[in-house]
Amino acid sequence: MSEQSAAAAAQVPDDPVQSLARTIYTRLCGSIYAVADAKRPDPKAVAQLSFKLAETFVAANLEFNPVARAAREAKQKAEVKVGDVDIDFAGFAKKD
């Protein structure tokens, strides 16, 4: 891997849907393509299915998993809303 592609890969945030889709894709491909005489689907279609399954799982996890819901609510409460912050910059400009 070149230094430029390594630097670009380091800047990409961790995407849980992509990580889960990758796991689903590799396991599906292992199961699908291990059978010798079976009709094999296009790998692109398997990748698309993997992403759909991962997105559905993440959405359902937030809907049905109480731990995931509590973590999401705690994160939302901890977020600072910039629009709600009132800073008086005029006070900084005053000289004694």
Secondary structure in CASP SS format (residue, H / E / C, confidence):
PFRMAT SS
TARGET T0000
AUTHOR 0000-0000-0000
METHOD secondary structure of the structure
MODEL  1
M C 1.00
S C 1.00
E H 1.00
Q H 1.00
S H 1.00
A H 1.00
A H 1.00
A H 1.00
A H 1.00
A H 1.00
Q H 1.00
V C 1.00
P C 1.00
D C 1.00
D C 1.00
P H 1.00
V H 1.00
Q H 1.00
S H 1.00
L H 1.00
A H 1.00
R H 1.00
T H 1.00
I H 1.00
Y H 1.00
T H 1.00
R H 1.00
L H 1.00
C H 1.00
G H 1.00
S H 1.00
I H 1.00
Y H 1.00
A H 1.00
V C 1.00
A C 1.00
D C 1.00
A C 1.00
K C 1.00
R C 1.00
P C 1.00
D C 1.00
P H 1.00
K H 1.00
A H 1.00
V H 1.00
A H 1.00
Q H 1.00
L H 1.00
S H 1.00
F H 1.00
K H 1.00
L H 1.00
A H 1.00
E H 1.00
T H 1.00
F H 1.00
V H 1.00
A H 1.00
A H 1.00
N H 1.00
L H 1.00
E H 1.00
F H 1.00
N C 1.00
P H 1.00
V H 1.00
A H 1.00
R H 1.00
A H 1.00
A H 1.00
R H 1.00
E H 1.00
A H 1.00
K H 1.00
Q H 1.00
K H 1.00
A H 1.00
E C 1.00
V C 1.00
K C 1.00
V H 1.00
G H 1.00
D H 1.00
V C 1.00
D C 1.00
I C 1.00
D C 1.00
F C 1.00
A H 1.00
G H 1.00
F H 1.00
A H 1.00
K C 1.00
K C 1.00
D C 1.00
END
